[in-house]
Structure formats: C-alpha cells, structure tokens
Amino acid sequence: MEEKSNFKPFGFSALALALIGWVGVYLIITMSLPFVWSRWGFFALLLMALTGTALPIVYFLHQRFPAEPPADANVILRQAMWVGVYGVTLAWLQLGRLLSLYVILGLAGGLLAAEYFIRIRENAHRHPPVIHDEEPHDAS
C-alpha cells in the first residue's frame, strides 16, 4: 500500500517563515524610511513571507495531483521558494518602473521552464528501488 506523506515536517517552517516574513514586511513598510538596508530587508522578508505562504499550497497541490515519482521534500520547498523569488523579482522590477504584463508572463514562463528542466534532470538521475520477490536461496 502506498504511504502518504504528512505536512508535519513543513508545518513549523511554513508558519515561522510566513509569520516572520509578513510581520517584518509590515514593520518595514510602516516604520522605516526607504534607505538601502530597509529595502534589502524588505526583499529578504518578502521572500520569507511568500515562501512560507506558498509552502502549504505547494504541498497540497502535490498531494492533490501526485506525480510519478512522488515529489520529495526538497522539491516542495524549492517550488515554494520559486514563488518567493518570483514575487521579490516583481517587487524589485516595480521599483524601477520596469514591470509590464509581458515581463510578468515572461518571468513566470522562465521560472516554470527552469523548474520543468530541473525535474527532468532529477528524474533522469533517479534510481528506482530494487524489489526482491524471491527469498534468498541457501547455499547448503
């Protein structure tokens, strides 16, 4: 019978990332001036906030639509981090007024393509488990 993974290993990480990230973003927006370290702090905290928020969603999508082979914990975390990197990159591009619909769609397509090729590479290097149907024979 197939073993279902649980959300426990991700729960504390997702909660901590989301809480620290969103509270930090709120505090930076409301209580600081837009100097260099405030901006870098904003981007770092936004990355944490978006990653922590996306982690349960990505986990749920992998449970709802399982792949063969099933995604490991590092795949789920990496895909949640892609969401954070995407959001931070969009925020950074908006500072320079460089954000447009084509940039949004092109960046999303590029990140999806990168994840697709990473998954192909992982599946190519995967070694399926060996299943022994017979019991070992005695040499006597």
C-alpha positions in Angstrom: 0.0 0.0 0.0 1.3 3.5 -0.8 2.4 5.6 2.1 1.0 9.1 2.4 3.4 11.8 3.5 2.3 14.3 6.1 2.6 18.0 6.5 4.3 17.9 9.9 7.9 18.5 8.6 6.7 21.6 6.7 4.3 23.0 9.3 6.6 24.7 11.7 8.8 26.0 8.8 5.9 27.4 6.9 4.4 29.0 9.9 7.7 30.6 11.0 8.6 31.8 7.6 5.1 33.3 7.0 4.8 35.0 10.4 8.4 36.4 10.5 8.1 37.5 6.9 4.7 39.2 6.9 5.3 40.9 10.3 8.7 42.1 9.2 7.3 43.4 5.9 4.6 45.2 7.8 7.1 46.8 10.2 9.5 47.8 7.4 6.7 49.4 5.4 5.2 51.3 8.3 8.2 52.2 10.5 11.2 52.8 8.3 12.4 55.1 5.5 13.4 53.7 2.1 17.1 53.5 2.6 19.4 50.8 1.3 19.2 48.4 4.3 15.5 48.9 4.6 15.0 47.9 1.0 17.2 44.8 1.3 15.4 43.9 4.5 12.1 44.3 2.7 13.2 42.0 -0.1 14.5 39.3 2.3 11.4 39.4 4.4 9.1 39.3 1.4 11.0 36.2 0.2 10.4 34.6 3.5 6.7 35.7 3.6 5.9 34.4 0.1 7.8 31.2 0.6 6.1 30.4 3.9 2.7 31.2 2.5 3.3 29.1 -0.7 4.6 26.1 1.2 1.3 24.7 2.3 -0.3 25.4 -1.1 2.5 23.7 -3.0 2.3 20.7 -0.6 -1.4 20.5 -1.1 -1.1 20.6 -4.9 1.5 17.8 -4.8 -0.9 15.7 -2.6 -3.9 16.5 -4.9 -2.1 15.9 -8.2 0.7 13.3 -7.4 3.4 12.7 -9.9 5.4 9.6 -10.6 7.9 9.5 -8.8 6.3 11.5 -5.9 7.9 14.8 -5.1 10.5 14.8 -2.2 10.5 17.4 0.5 13.3 19.3 -1.3 11.2 19.6 -4.4 8.2 21.0 -2.5 10.5 23.5 -0.7 12.2 24.5 -3.9 8.9 25.1 -5.7 7.7 27.3 -2.8 10.9 29.2 -3.0 10.3 29.9 -6.7 7.1 31.6 -5.7 9.1 33.8 -3.3 11.8 34.6 -5.8 9.1 35.4 -8.4 7.3 37.8 -6.0 10.5 39.5 -4.9 11.7 39.9 -8.5 8.4 41.5 -9.5 8.6 43.9 -6.5 12.2 44.8 -7.4 11.3 45.4 -11.1 8.4 47.6 -9.9 10.8 49.9 -8.1 12.4 50.8 -11.5 9.0 51.0 -13.2 10.1 48.1 -15.4 7.1 45.9 -14.7 4.7 45.1 -17.5 2.3 42.3 -18.4 4.9 40.8 -20.8 7.6 40.9 -18.1 5.3 39.3 -15.6 4.4 36.5 -18.1 7.9 36.1 -19.4 9.4 35.8 -15.9 6.7 33.2 -14.9 7.3 31.2 -18.1 11.1 31.3 -17.5 10.8 30.1 -13.9 8.3 27.4 -14.9 10.7 26.2 -17.6 13.6 26.2 -15.2 11.6 24.0 -12.7 10.5 21.7 -15.5 14.1 21.1 -16.7 15.3 20.6 -13.1 12.6 18.0 -12.6 13.6 16.2 -15.8 17.2 16.2 -14.7 16.2 14.8 -11.2 14.1 12.0 -12.8 16.9 11.1 -15.2 19.3 10.6 -12.2 16.8 8.7 -10.1 17.4 5.1 -9.3 14.2 3.2 -8.6 14.3 0.9 -5.6 15.1 -2.7 -6.2 12.2 -5.1 -5.3 13.1 -8.7 -4.4 10.2 -11.0 -4.9 12.1 -14.2 -4.0 13.7 -15.1 -0.8 17.4 -15.8 -0.9 18.3 -19.4 -1.5 20.5 -21.4 0.9 24.0 -22.3 -0.3 23.8 -25.7 1.6 
